[in-house]
């Protein structure tokens, strides 16, 4: 009979904090790095690569990859069954847990990857589920996932590329978020607008903390709006020059 391991000491040394995402990276006895999240009744342990639970559905890296392979077999007429939907829900929740852990640990590029996976999953079920109510329960999560992605991309850019690129990431994220605002659900629209306000606060903080004025792209938008076409042309040239330099 296998020896059971008591985790009382682990939970005692790592107390649960309500309202706080407590996460850590741990190296197992076999040398494998795993991600742990403290929850009220214990802890979650996730793999850092592939699917968080470490499984390979149908031999694919994630369930989304498996579903995409199914569409190659059946074509665009492929539709999700109840069993498919249950598995999608499992993967959706797993990637949510890992995404918020990466954000808490300031592993921003990993948070971006997990957010992009979830956004791709939402896009897939929009195309292939006949259950409109179930689809809506997931698409209404898109603003929240975009909010997380924008936070992660902004802070990653701030660390790696500088404050101007961080503001550009914020502007791109806010624009995407505005495009997916709920059209009819007043409460959800209010929540999404609150996310936009929070991102605006982050932009103001970056401007004040780093002394940032208008970015080149923002100045270009201003020039076009004010019909300053000569200035706009110069700004486009400068943006192109900087992009070429980075490449």
C-alpha positions in Angstrom: 0.0 0.0 0.0 1.4 3.4 -1.0 2.4 5.7 1.9 0.0 8.7 2.2 1.6 12.1 2.7 0.2 14.5 5.3 0.3 18.2 4.0 -0.7 19.8 7.4 2.7 21.3 7.8 2.6 22.8 4.3 -0.7 24.4 4.9 0.3 25.6 8.4 3.5 27.3 7.1 1.6 28.9 4.2 -1.5 30.4 5.6 -4.4 31.3 3.4 -5.1 35.1 2.9 -8.6 36.0 1.9 -8.7 38.2 -1.2 -5.1 37.6 -2.1 -3.7 35.4 -4.9 -1.0 33.5 -3.1 1.2 31.6 -5.5 4.7 30.1 -5.6 7.0 28.0 -7.7 8.2 24.8 -6.1 10.7 22.2 -7.2 9.5 18.6 -6.7 11.5 15.6 -5.5 12.1 14.7 -9.2 13.4 18.2 -10.0 10.3 19.3 -11.9 9.2 22.9 -11.3 5.5 23.2 -10.5 3.2 26.2 -9.7 1.2 26.1 -6.5 -1.7 28.3 -5.5 -3.0 28.5 -1.9 -6.7 28.3 -1.6 -9.0 28.3 1.4 -9.3 24.5 1.8 -5.8 23.6 0.7 -3.8 24.2 -2.4 -3.8 23.7 -6.2 -0.7 22.4 -8.0 -0.2 23.1 -11.7 2.3 22.3 -14.4 4.2 25.4 -15.7 4.1 24.2 -19.3 1.2 22.9 -21.5 -2.1 22.2 -19.8 -2.1 23.1 -16.1 -3.2 19.6 -15.0 -0.4 18.0 -17.0 -2.6 15.9 -19.1 -2.5 15.6 -22.9 -6.2 15.3 -24.1 -6.2 13.0 -27.2 -2.4 13.3 -27.3 -2.6 17.0 -27.8 -0.9 19.7 -25.7 -4.2 21.2 -24.6 -7.9 20.4 -25.2 -8.1 23.3 -27.6 -5.4 21.8 -29.7 -7.3 18.5 -29.7 -10.5 20.2 -30.7 -8.7 22.1 -33.6 -7.4 18.7 -34.8 -11.0 17.4 -34.8 -12.1 20.2 -37.1 -9.4 19.2 -39.5 -11.0 15.7 -39.6 -14.7 16.9 -39.8 -14.3 20.3 -41.3 -15.9 23.6 -40.3 -19.3 21.9 -39.7 -17.8 20.4 -36.5 -20.0 21.1 -33.5 -19.2 20.7 -29.8 -21.1 18.0 -27.9 -22.0 18.2 -24.2 -18.9 16.2 -23.4 -16.8 18.6 -25.4 -18.3 21.5 -23.5 -17.6 20.0 -20.1 -14.0 19.5 -21.1 -13.8 23.1 -22.4 -15.1 24.3 -19.0 -12.4 22.3 -17.2 -9.6 23.8 -19.4 -11.1 27.3 -19.1 -10.9 27.2 -15.3 -7.4 25.6 -15.2 -6.0 28.4 -17.4 -7.7 31.0 -15.3 -6.1 29.8 -12.1 -2.7 29.6 -13.7 -3.1 33.0 -15.3 -3.8 34.8 -12.1 -0.9 33.0 -10.4 1.5 34.2 -13.2 0.3 37.7 -12.6 0.8 37.5 -8.9 4.3 36.2 -9.5 5.0 38.9 -12.1 5.6 36.3 -14.7 4.0 38.6 -17.3 4.9 36.8 -20.5 3.6 33.5 -19.2 0.3 35.3 -18.2 0.1 36.6 -21.7 0.4 33.1 -23.1 -2.3 31.8 -20.9 -4.6 34.7 -21.6 -4.1 34.2 -25.4 -5.0 30.5 -25.0 -8.2 31.4 -23.2 -9.1 34.0 -25.9 -8.5 31.5 -28.6 -10.7 29.0 -26.7 -13.5 31.6 -26.6 -13.2 32.2 -30.3 -13.3 28.5 -31.0 -16.5 27.8 -29.1 -18.2 30.9 -30.7 -17.7 29.2 -34.0 -18.5 25.6 -33.1 -21.1 25.5 -30.3 -24.8 25.3 -31.0 -25.7 26.3 -27.4 -26.0 30.1 -27.5 -26.5 30.4 -23.8 -23.4 28.4 -23.0 -21.4 30.4 -25.5 -22.6 33.6 -24.0 -21.4 32.5 -20.5 -17.9 32.3 -21.9 -17.9 35.3 -24.3 -18.9 37.6 -21.4 -15.6 36.6 -19.8 -13.6 38.1 -22.8 -13.3 41.6 -21.4 -11.9 40.2 -18.1 -9.3 38.1 -19.9 -8.4 41.0 -22.1 -8.0 43.1 -19.0 -5.5 40.6 -17.5 -3.7 40.3 -20.9 -3.4 44.1 -21.1 -2.0 44.4 -17.6 0.5 41.6 -18.3 1.6 43.0 -21.7 2.0 46.5 -20.3 4.1 45.5 -17.3 6.2 43.1 -19.5 6.8 46.0 -21.9 7.7 48.3 -19.0 10.4 45.8 -17.9 11.7 44.8 -21.3 11.1 47.7 -23.8 10.5 50.8 -21.8 7.7 53.1 -20.7 6.7 54.3 -24.2 6.1 50.8 -25.4 4.2 50.1 -22.2 1.8 52.9 -22.9 1.4 51.7 -26.4 0.4 48.3 -25.1 -2.1 50.0 -22.8 -3.6 51.9 -25.6 -3.9 48.8 -27.8 -5.4 46.8 -24.9 -7.9 49.5 -24.0 -9.0 49.8 -27.7 -9.6 46.0 -27.8 -11.5 46.1 -24.6 -13.8 48.9 -25.8 -14.6 46.8 -28.9 -15.8 43.9 -26.9 -17.8 45.9 -24.3 -21.2 44.2 -23.5 -23.9 45.9 -25.6 -26.9 45.2 -23.5 -25.9 43.9 -20.0 -25.8 47.1 -18.0 -24.0 45.5 -15.0 -21.4 43.7 -17.1 -20.8 46.9 -19.2 -20.2 48.8 -15.9 -17.6 46.2 -14.8 -15.8 46.4 -18.2 -15.8 50.2 -18.0 -14.3 49.9 -14.5 -11.5 47.8 -16.0 -10.9 50.5 -18.6 -10.7 53.1 -15.8 -8.1 50.9 -13.9 -6.0 50.6 -17.1 -6.3 54.4 -17.5 -5.0 54.8 -13.9 -2.1 52.5 -14.7 -1.3 54.7 -17.8 -1.4 57.9 -15.7 0.9 56.2 -13.1 3.4 55.4 -15.8 3.3 58.9 -17.2 3.8 60.5 -13.8 6.4 58.0 -12.5 8.6 58.1 -15.7 7.8 61.6 -16.8 6.3 60.4 -20.1 4.6 62.8 -22.5 2.6 61.8 -25.5 4.0 58.8 -27.4 4.8 58.9 -31.1 1.7 57.0 -31.9 -0.4 59.3 -29.8 1.2 62.3 -31.4 0.5 60.8 -34.8 -3.2 60.3 -33.9 -3.3 63.9 -32.7 -1.7 65.2 -35.9 -4.1 63.3 -38.1 -7.1 64.5 -36.1 -5.9 68.1 -36.4 -5.2 67.6 -40.2 -1.4 68.3 -39.6 -0.5 66.0 -42.5 3.2 67.1 -42.8 3.8 66.4 -39.1 1.9 63.1 -39.4 4.2 62.0 -42.3 7.3 62.8 -40.2 5.9 60.9 -37.2 5.1 57.9 -39.4 8.7 57.9 -40.7 10.0 58.0 -37.2 7.8 55.2 -36.1 8.9 53.1 -39.1 12.6 53.9 -38.4 12.3 52.8 -34.8 10.5 49.6 -35.7 13.2 48.8 -38.3 15.9 49.5 -35.7 14.3 47.0 -33.3 14.1 44.3 -35.9 
